[in-house]
Amino acid sequence: MNVAEGALKEPSYGAMVFLIIRGIASQGKFCGAAPSLSLRTTITQKEAKTMKALRTHVAGVDVHKDMLAITIMIGAGDQDPVVENFQCSTMTDDLKAMGLVLVNRGVKDVAMESTGVYWKPVYNVWEPLGLNVMIGNATHMKNVPGRKTDMNDSHWIAQLHRFGLIKPSFVPDGVFQRLRLLSRHRTNLVDDLSRVKNRVEKVLQDGNIKWSSIVSDTFGVAGMQILDLIADGVTNAQTLAASVTTKIKRKEDAQKALTNCFTNEHVFVIKELLKQLRNIQAQILEVENELTEKMLPYAHLVEELDKIPGIDKILAMAIIAEASTDMSAFPDERKFAAWAGVASGNNESAGKKKDQNADTAIHT
């Protein structure tokens, strides 16, 4: 594809936003006069004013926890659209009623920001009604500073969507969204487990037990034996050191590292934290079993991913849950790597390349 063809088929965001602001906002459609711009472009103001919209029946939605601000735009691509504004709550019945209003007005395409988890109830209710709901990255859809209200935001989103300026986020099929829920819940539990382990380590340090200074894993077999003894009220360093039956590199330092100034309060907190730790470990195992069962239809894919060095079955299931099995959303492996947040980006200005670290992946 040559440059000219690419420019025609996939116009840049900068050029398109310039068209919107210069050609449409200058006519007073953004609640005020257009800002003074000093940009240079080969596109004339006349061409901007006659720019044709790609969609004729659209809605833009500004999503919040308890309410939606909705703007409907209906009209031919080369004409000014008829604009209607609505507000509704995010209760399921109200979402259904609002969805029917959109359908009755002939709206086919709806766009909204991927605002936390608040977009999901709207998507789940409106998608079965036949509405084509597009989720966009909020950083790509920011309104003009100083004009931010809920209704202005929905108006801006509808305007962008009407002219095809919103890049859709990847939203997998329903079954993979449910698998995501399980996979992400396991990730949260693993994070909780790490926090509990850190609390245990803090209590050990507070009582002057330096076990982590002589072993690589405080919660290994020997470490858990010692922690169980402490939880039972045993704090004598010689007794604790004698309980170590596994091989450790610095066993001669065990008694010295376990000499402590523990009190009854230290013992009580260690006991409570161990209960919490084992409870979370049991929850993680339960979630893993549930996820494994739900992944049975994709067991062959899990096995293939498991062959890759550095990827075990748990991570393989997480990859499938996040990316689904349909790779048609990703033109090539480079796009997939960028979506996953493991590819460096482009950051060049005045011919100088700056930090190109990959952005943290933020998935819907």
C-alpha positions as a Python dict, from the first residue, in 0.01 Angstrom:
ca = {
    (1, 'M'): (0, 0, 0),
    (2, 'N'): (145, 338, -92),
    (3, 'V'): (131, 646, 127),
    (4, 'A'): (-153, 809, -62),
    (5, 'E'): (-373, 501, -36),
    (6, 'G'): (-302, 468, 336),
    (7, 'A'): (-391, 831, 393),
    (8, 'L'): (-723, 786, 217),
    (9, 'K'): (-824, 461, 384),
    (10, 'E'): (-689, 526, 733),
    (11, 'P'): (-662, 901, 795),
    (12, 'S'): (-452, 996, 1094),
    (13, 'Y'): (-618, 1088, 1423),
    (14, 'G'): (-451, 1427, 1417),
    (15, 'A'): (-582, 1516, 1073),
    (16, 'M'): (-931, 1389, 1150),
    (17, 'V'): (-956, 1570, 1482),
    (18, 'F'): (-837, 1885, 1307),
    (19, 'L'): (-1121, 1841, 1058),
    (20, 'I'): (-1375, 1801, 1334),
    (21, 'I'): (-1257, 2102, 1535),
    (22, 'R'): (-1186, 2331, 1240),
    (23, 'G'): (-1471, 2231, 1011),
    (24, 'I'): (-1749, 2160, 1261),
    (25, 'A'): (-1671, 2338, 1586),
    (26, 'S'): (-1622, 2663, 1394),
    (27, 'Q'): (-1993, 2644, 1310),
    (28, 'G'): (-2079, 2657, 1683),
    (29, 'K'): (-2167, 2289, 1729),
    (30, 'F'): (-1944, 2244, 2034),
    (31, 'C'): (-2115, 2496, 2258),
    (32, 'G'): (-1884, 2782, 2165),
    (33, 'A'): (-1656, 2927, 1902),
    (34, 'A'): (-1368, 2720, 1767),
    (35, 'P'): (-1030, 2784, 1929),
    (36, 'S'): (-766, 2972, 1738),
    (37, 'L'): (-542, 2718, 1564),
    (38, 'S'): (-208, 2780, 1400),
    (39, 'L'): (-179, 2431, 1250),
    (40, 'R'): (-72, 2403, 888),
    (41, 'T'): (-237, 2143, 667),
    (42, 'T'): (-306, 2070, 303),
    (43, 'I'): (-677, 2027, 383),
    (44, 'T'): (-871, 2344, 317),
    (45, 'Q'): (-1142, 2479, 542),
    (46, 'K'): (-1397, 2422, 267),
    (47, 'E'): (-1306, 2054, 253),
    (48, 'A'): (-1333, 2032, 631),
    (49, 'K'): (-1683, 2179, 629),
    (50, 'T'): (-1798, 1932, 365),
    (51, 'M'): (-1646, 1628, 536),
    (52, 'K'): (-1888, 1336, 520),
    (53, 'A'): (-1974, 1135, 832),
    (54, 'L'): (-1923, 760, 817),
    (55, 'R'): (-2223, 676, 1034),
    (56, 'T'): (-2573, 821, 1017),
    (57, 'H'): (-2741, 684, 1334),
    (58, 'V'): (-2510, 697, 1636),
    (59, 'A'): (-2515, 749, 2009),
    (60, 'G'): (-2238, 860, 2244),
    (61, 'V'): (-2255, 759, 2609),
    (62, 'D'): (-2071, 909, 2905),
    (63, 'V'): (-2070, 629, 3159),
    (64, 'H'): (-2081, 670, 3536),
    (65, 'K'): (-2155, 440, 3827),
    (66, 'D'): (-2515, 551, 3878),
    (67, 'M'): (-2611, 738, 3558),
    (68, 'L'): (-2554, 765, 3186),
    (69, 'A'): (-2543, 1081, 2977),
    (70, 'I'): (-2648, 993, 2621),
    (71, 'T'): (-2640, 1194, 2299),
    (72, 'I'): (-2810, 1063, 1985),
    (73, 'M'): (-2712, 1196, 1642),
    (74, 'I'): (-2921, 1107, 1340),
    (75, 'G'): (-2873, 1245, 993),
    (76, 'A'): (-2720, 1193, 652),
    (77, 'G'): (-2343, 1193, 638),
    (78, 'D'): (-2323, 1523, 451),
    (79, 'Q'): (-2584, 1705, 659),
    (80, 'D'): (-2611, 1840, 1011),
    (81, 'P'): (-2751, 1568, 1239),
    (82, 'V'): (-3058, 1589, 1458),
    (83, 'V'): (-2933, 1577, 1818),
    (84, 'E'): (-3120, 1441, 2121),
    (85, 'N'): (-2991, 1423, 2477),
    (86, 'F'): (-3098, 1175, 2745),
    (87, 'Q'): (-3008, 1070, 3095),
    (88, 'C'): (-3089, 742, 3263),
    (89, 'S'): (-2984, 542, 3566),
    (90, 'T'): (-2769, 231, 3541),
    (91, 'M'): (-3030, 1, 3695),
    (92, 'T'): (-3095, -297, 3468),
    (93, 'D'): (-3460, -210, 3394),
    (94, 'D'): (-3369, 148, 3309),
    (95, 'L'): (-3087, 32, 3082),
    (96, 'K'): (-3327, -198, 2897),
    (97, 'A'): (-3579, 84, 2854),
    (98, 'M'): (-3310, 322, 2727),
    (99, 'G'): (-3181, 55, 2491),
    (100, 'L'): (-3527, 21, 2340),
    (101, 'V'): (-3542, 400, 2297),
    (102, 'L'): (-3220, 384, 2095),
    (103, 'V'): (-3349, 96, 1885),
    (104, 'N'): (-3682, 271, 1818),
    (105, 'R'): (-3494, 579, 1695),
    (106, 'G'): (-3297, 369, 1452),
    (107, 'V'): (-2965, 395, 1633),
    (108, 'K'): (-2730, 118, 1528),
    (109, 'D'): (-2390, 225, 1659),
    (110, 'V'): (-2315, 322, 2018),
    (111, 'A'): (-1979, 436, 2157),
    (112, 'M'): (-1864, 480, 2514),
    (113, 'E'): (-1545, 498, 2716),
    (114, 'S'): (-1405, 194, 2893),
    (115, 'T'): (-1467, 349, 3234),
    (116, 'G'): (-1358, 96, 3497),
    (117, 'V'): (-1616, -183, 3511),
    (118, 'Y'): (-1911, 54, 3469),
    (119, 'W'): (-1931, 2, 3091),
    (120, 'K'): (-1991, -372, 3131),
    (121, 'P'): (-2354, -361, 3255),
    (122, 'V'): (-2441, -127, 2967),
    (123, 'Y'): (-2267, -354, 2717),
    (124, 'N'): (-2430, -668, 2858),
    (125, 'V'): (-2781, -519, 2833),
    (126, 'W'): (-2756, -334, 2501),
    (127, 'E'): (-2558, -582, 2293),
    (128, 'P'): (-2841, -844, 2290),
    (129, 'L'): (-3080, -572, 2169),
    (130, 'G'): (-2890, -558, 1840),
    (131, 'L'): (-2694, -242, 1915),
    (132, 'N'): (-2334, -237, 1794),
    (133, 'V'): (-2163, -116, 2112),
    (134, 'M'): (-1806, 7, 2068),
    (135, 'I'): (-1580, 51, 2369),
    (136, 'G'): (-1306, 312, 2326),
    (137, 'N'): (-996, 395, 2526),
    (138, 'A'): (-1067, 704, 2736),
    (139, 'T'): (-723, 852, 2663),
    (140, 'H'): (-812, 861, 2292),
    (141, 'M'): (-1143, 1040, 2348),
    (142, 'K'): (-1061, 1336, 2571),
    (143, 'N'): (-1276, 1644, 2520),
    (144, 'V'): (-1149, 1998, 2478),
    (145, 'P'): (-1027, 2126, 2819),
    (146, 'G'): (-1263, 2368, 2991),
    (147, 'R'): (-1576, 2225, 2830),
    (148, 'K'): (-1619, 1911, 3033),
    (149, 'T'): (-1970, 1825, 3143),
    (150, 'D'): (-2141, 1489, 3128),
    (151, 'M'): (-2361, 1588, 2836),
    (152, 'N'): (-2078, 1759, 2650),
    (153, 'D'): (-1871, 1444, 2690),
    (154, 'S'): (-2146, 1227, 2542),
    (155, 'H'): (-2188, 1481, 2260),
    (156, 'W'): (-1816, 1467, 2188),
    (157, 'I'): (-1811, 1086, 2190),
    (158, 'A'): (-2108, 1073, 1952),
    (159, 'Q'): (-1940, 1324, 1722),
    (160, 'L'): (-1616, 1124, 1717),
    (161, 'H'): (-1800, 800, 1654),
    (162, 'R'): (-2004, 955, 1375),
    (163, 'F'): (-1685, 1041, 1189),
    (164, 'G'): (-1512, 711, 1264),
    (165, 'L'): (-1247, 856, 1496),
    (166, 'I'): (-1275, 605, 1780),
    (167, 'K'): (-1045, 305, 1778),
    (168, 'P'): (-1241, 15, 1928),
    (169, 'S'): (-1108, -176, 2225),
    (170, 'F'): (-1093, -553, 2201),
    (171, 'V'): (-1394, -709, 2375),
    (172, 'P'): (-1398, -1092, 2357),
    (173, 'D'): (-1704, -1313, 2337),
    (174, 'G'): (-1912, -1376, 2646),
    (175, 'V'): (-1753, -1711, 2734),
    (176, 'F'): (-1407, -1553, 2743),
    (177, 'Q'): (-1533, -1261, 2950),
    (178, 'R'): (-1645, -1517, 3208),
    (179, 'L'): (-1307, -1691, 3189),
    (180, 'R'): (-1145, -1350, 3238),
    (181, 'L'): (-1349, -1306, 3554),
    (182, 'L'): (-1209, -1629, 3699),
    (183, 'S'): (-852, -1562, 3583),
    (184, 'R'): (-849, -1207, 3718),
    (185, 'H'): (-1002, -1323, 4047),
    (186, 'R'): (-713, -1568, 4083),
    (187, 'T'): (-468, -1285, 4012),
    (188, 'N'): (-630, -1076, 4285),
    (189, 'L'): (-604, -1366, 4529),
    (190, 'V'): (-235, -1410, 4446),
    (191, 'D'): (-186, -1039, 4520),
    (192, 'D'): (-370, -1084, 4851),
    (193, 'L'): (-142, -1377, 4934),
    (194, 'S'): (166, -1166, 4868),
    (195, 'R'): (36, -894, 5100),
    (196, 'V'): (-23, -1146, 5380),
    (197, 'K'): (328, -1287, 5336),
    (198, 'N'): (469, -935, 5360),
    (199, 'R'): (278, -881, 5684),
    (200, 'V'): (421, -1205, 5826),
    (201, 'E'): (772, -1092, 5732),
    (202, 'K'): (715, -756, 5903),
    (203, 'V'): (607, -926, 6224),
    (204, 'L'): (913, -1154, 6212),
    (205, 'Q'): (1140, -853, 6166),
    (206, 'D'): (960, -671, 6446),
    (207, 'G'): (1038, -965, 6675),
    (208, 'N'): (1400, -976, 6549),
    (209, 'I'): (1375, -1307, 6365),
    (210, 'K'): (1612, -1289, 6066),
    (211, 'W'): (1507, -1612, 5894),
    (212, 'S'): (1473, -1440, 5556),
    (213, 'S'): (1841, -1339, 5577),
    (214, 'I'): (1964, -1700, 5557),
    (215, 'V'): (1703, -1861, 5327),
    (216, 'S'): (1566, -1760, 4987),
    (217, 'D'): (1204, -1842, 5073),
    (218, 'T'): (1065, -1762, 5415),
    (219, 'F'): (759, -1973, 5336),
    (220, 'G'): (939, -2287, 5222),
    (221, 'V'): (905, -2621, 5401),
    (222, 'A'): (1147, -2527, 5680),
    (223, 'G'): (1000, -2178, 5710),
    (224, 'M'): (644, -2306, 5748),
    (225, 'Q'): (757, -2554, 6016),
    (226, 'I'): (909, -2268, 6213),
    (227, 'L'): (605, -2043, 6165),
    (228, 'D'): (371, -2320, 6285),
    (229, 'L'): (581, -2364, 6598),
    (230, 'I'): (575, -1989, 6662),
    (231, 'A'): (197, -1987, 6615),
    (232, 'D'): (179, -2260, 6882),
    (233, 'G'): (375, -2038, 7121),
    (234, 'V'): (725, -2184, 7074),
    (235, 'T'): (978, -1901, 7059),
    (236, 'N'): (1297, -2067, 7190),
    (237, 'A'): (1565, -2028, 6924),
    (238, 'Q'): (1727, -2366, 6990),
    (239, 'T'): (1393, -2548, 6962),
    (240, 'L'): (1303, -2362, 6644),
    (241, 'A'): (1641, -2436, 6485),
    (242, 'A'): (1615, -2805, 6578),
    (243, 'S'): (1284, -2829, 6387),
    (244, 'V'): (1461, -2760, 6057),
    (245, 'T'): (1489, -3099, 5889),
    (246, 'T'): (1538, -2986, 5530),
    (247, 'K'): (1866, -2880, 5376),
    (248, 'I'): (1947, -2510, 5382),
    (249, 'K'): (2277, -2352, 5281),
    (250, 'R'): (2338, -2165, 5608),
    (251, 'K'): (2204, -2416, 5858),
    (252, 'E'): (2481, -2329, 6102),
    (253, 'D'): (2332, -1978, 6124),
    (254, 'A'): (1976, -2098, 6189),
    (255, 'Q'): (1982, -2065, 6568),
    (256, 'K'): (2146, -1724, 6548),
    (257, 'A'): (1886, -1601, 6296),
    (258, 'L'): (1601, -1737, 6510),
    (259, 'T'): (1711, -1577, 6836),
    (260, 'N'): (1429, -1332, 6900),
    (261, 'C'): (1242, -1102, 7135),
    (262, 'F'): (891, -1228, 7054),
    (263, 'T'): (602, -1145, 7284),
    (264, 'N'): (259, -1305, 7319),
    (265, 'E'): (124, -1038, 7087),
    (266, 'H'): (372, -1135, 6817),
    (267, 'V'): (268, -1498, 6851),
    (268, 'F'): (-101, -1410, 6829),
    (269, 'V'): (-55, -1202, 6510),
    (270, 'I'): (154, -1476, 6344),
    (271, 'K'): (-117, -1729, 6426),
    (272, 'E'): (-389, -1511, 6274),
    (273, 'L'): (-185, -1436, 5963),
    (274, 'L'): (-112, -1805, 5904),
    (275, 'K'): (-485, -1875, 5914),
    (276, 'Q'): (-540, -1603, 5656),
    (277, 'L'): (-252, -1729, 5441),
    (278, 'R'): (-380, -2088, 5429),
    (279, 'N'): (-734, -1968, 5362),
    (280, 'I'): (-619, -1768, 5059),
    (281, 'Q'): (-410, -2062, 4935),
    (282, 'A'): (-720, -2282, 4951),
    (283, 'Q'): (-922, -2021, 4759),
    (284, 'I'): (-654, -2001, 4489),
    (285, 'L'): (-661, -2379, 4448),
    (286, 'E'): (-1040, -2375, 4424),
    (287, 'V'): (-1036, -2105, 4157),
    (288, 'E'): (-766, -2290, 3963),
    (289, 'N'): (-977, -2607, 3964),
    (290, 'E'): (-1281, -2415, 3841),
    (291, 'L'): (-1076, -2242, 3570),
    (292, 'T'): (-923, -2574, 3460),
    (293, 'E'): (-1270, -2726, 3427),
    (294, 'K'): (-1401, -2433, 3222),
    (295, 'M'): (-1090, -2452, 3000),
    (296, 'L'): (-1145, -2814, 2899),
    (297, 'P'): (-1272, -2718, 2549),
    (298, 'Y'): (-942, -2538, 2494),
    (299, 'A'): (-716, -2797, 2657),
    (300, 'H'): (-525, -2851, 2331),
    (301, 'L'): (-439, -2480, 2317),
    (302, 'V'): (-329, -2482, 2679),
    (303, 'E'): (-96, -2772, 2601),
    (304, 'E'): (53, -2589, 2303),
    (305, 'L'): (114, -2272, 2503),
    (306, 'D'): (261, -2479, 2787),
    (307, 'K'): (538, -2589, 2549),
    (308, 'I'): (671, -2231, 2534),
    (309, 'P'): (956, -2174, 2782),
    (310, 'G'): (842, -1955, 3071),
    (311, 'I'): (471, -2033, 3028),
    (312, 'D'): (303, -2286, 3255),
    (313, 'K'): (-54, -2409, 3238),
    (314, 'I'): (-187, -2139, 3472),
    (315, 'L'): (-37, -1862, 3260),
    (316, 'A'): (-153, -2038, 2941),
    (317, 'M'): (-511, -2035, 3070),
    (318, 'A'): (-477, -1667, 3161),
    (319, 'I'): (-356, -1587, 2807),
    (320, 'I'): (-652, -1766, 2652),
    (321, 'A'): (-894, -1599, 2893),
    (322, 'E'): (-762, -1252, 2809),
    (323, 'A'): (-701, -1287, 2434),
    (324, 'S'): (-964, -1553, 2349),
    (325, 'T'): (-903, -1802, 2067),
    (326, 'D'): (-1002, -1565, 1787),
    (327, 'M'): (-689, -1390, 1664),
    (328, 'S'): (-870, -1207, 1383),
    (329, 'A'): (-877, -895, 1601),
    (330, 'F'): (-497, -877, 1574),
    (331, 'P'): (-357, -830, 1220),
    (332, 'D'): (-19, -979, 1313),
    (333, 'E'): (199, -1083, 1606),
    (334, 'R'): (331, -729, 1644),
    (335, 'K'): (-17, -591, 1706),
    (336, 'F'): (-84, -868, 1954),
    (337, 'A'): (238, -795, 2143),
    (338, 'A'): (151, -424, 2154),
    (339, 'W'): (-198, -503, 2284),
    (340, 'A'): (-47, -727, 2552),
    (341, 'G'): (183, -443, 2662),
    (342, 'V'): (510, -624, 2588),
    (343, 'A'): (616, -425, 2281),
    (344, 'S'): (801, -96, 2286),
    (345, 'G'): (619, 203, 2143),
    (346, 'N'): (727, 496, 1930),
    (347, 'N'): (824, 822, 2095),
    (348, 'E'): (1008, 1043, 1849),
    (349, 'S'): (1020, 1421, 1834),
    (350, 'A'): (1240, 1650, 1621),
    (351, 'G'): (1414, 1344, 1486),
    (352, 'K'): (1515, 1225, 1833),
    (353, 'K'): (1391, 899, 1977),
    (354, 'K'): (1299, 914, 2344),
    (355, 'D'): (1198, 651, 2598),
    (356, 'Q'): (1022, 369, 2414),
    (357, 'N'): (924, 150, 2706),
    (358, 'A'): (601, -39, 2649),
    (359, 'D'): (292, 107, 2811),
    (360, 'T'): (124, -100, 3077),
    (361, 'A'): (-153, -298, 2913),
    (362, 'I'): (-498, -184, 3023),
    (363, 'H'): (-763, -431, 2916),
    (364, 'T'): (-1138, -395, 2917),
}
